[in-house]
Amino acid sequence: MDPLKSIGAIAASGLRAQGERLKVVSENVANADSTGSTPGADPYRRKTISFGEMVDDASGASMVDVTEVGRDTSDFVLKYDPAHPAANADGFVKLPNVNPIIEMSNMREAARSYEANLNMLETGRQMRREMIDLLK
């Protein structure tokens, strides 16, 4: 496979992976206040995403791939609110294990990685244009 084409494929795999990461982070942020609807019910559990290496058979290039979208098994925070519909018999409500500060830093990191992959894709295109100009 053409090395310049490999650059595009690798960058595209990075863009897809970071796009999935942004989806997971945005779902976590959207559900940061989602409690259970019945007494003692579990609230929203934070999602996590894992990446792995995938080797493209056609080019032999190593690319990034989403290997798993899992659940964070850390404990829920308990808040005393006996009037809440999801309060247990002791008056405690389980809150989601989502930390907005961590999610925002994950979002920022994913956005920067997305931008870096986009720059790599554009650099590959520019190199291809320059090569064509040299061949004219």
N, C-alpha and C positions, 0 to 999 in steps of 0.2 A: 504494500500500500504506500502511496505517496506520503512522505513525512509531513508535508503541509496539510494534507487531508487528516492525518492522525492528530495534528494539533487541534483541528476543529472538532473531531470526535471526542477527544479528551476534555476539551473545554465544555462541550455540550453535556457530557456526563456530569461534570461539576455543576453546571447550571441546573440540571434536573435535580441533583441531590440537594443542593442548597434551596431550591424551590420547595422541595418536600419538607426540608427542615423549617422553612418559613411557615408552611402550612401547619405543622405540628405546634410551633411556638404560638402562632396566632390562635389556634384552638385552645391552647393552655391559657392564654391571656383572656380570651373570651369567656372561659369557664372558671376564672379565678374566684368567683363568688358563688358558684353553683353548689348549693348544699342538697342534701337528700330531701325527698318530699314527704317521707313518713318518719315517725319517731325512731331514732336510732339508725336510720339508713345512712349508708356511706355516701359521701359527696363525690364530686368529680375527682378522678385520680389523674394526676399529671402524666402526660405522655412523654416518652423519650424516643430518640431516633439514633440508630447506629449505622455507621458506614463501613463498607468493606471494599476490597479490591476485586475488580472484575477484569479479566483479560479478554480483549476482543480477539476472536479467532481469525478474522480477516486481516487485521493489521498487526496483531501481537502487542498492541499498546495496552498499558495498564490504565484502567479507568476506575472511577469511583462509582459505587452503587449503594443504594439503601439496602441494608441487610435485614433490618428489623425495626419496626415501630412497636415499642413496648410500653410498659406502665411502670412508673416510679413507685416502688413498694415502701417508701418512707411513711412514717406515721402521720396521721391526720392531726391537726391542731384542734384542741377542744376549747370551746368558748361557752361560758355560762350565759344562757339565754332561755329561761324556762318558758317564755311566751312564743318562741319559735316553733313552727309546726314540725320540724325535724328534731326537736329536743328529745333526749332519752328520758328515762324515769327520774334521773338525778338532775335534769334541767340543762344538760350539756349538749351542745350541737357540734357535730364534726364539721370542720372546715376543710376545703381542698388543700392538698399539699403543694400548691402552686405558689411560688415566690415571684412576684412581679419583677423584682430587681434582677433576678437570675434570668427570667424570660426575656427581659429587655436587653440584657447583655448578650444572650443567645441570638436574639433577633439582629442585633448590631453586627455580631460576628458573622452570621449567615449572610447578611446584606453585603458586608465587605468581601466575603469569599465569592459571592455571586458577582460582584463588580470585578474582582480579580480575574475570574473566569471569562467574563465578558471582554475584558482588556486583552486577554490571551487570544480569544477568538478574533478580535479585531486586528491584533498584531499578525496573526497567521494570514488573514486576508490581505493585509498590507504587503507582507512578504511575497505572497502569490502575485499581486499586482506588479511589484517591482521586478520579479523574475520574468514576467511576461514582457515588461518594458525592455528588459535587457535582451530578450530574444528577438525583438523587432528589428 
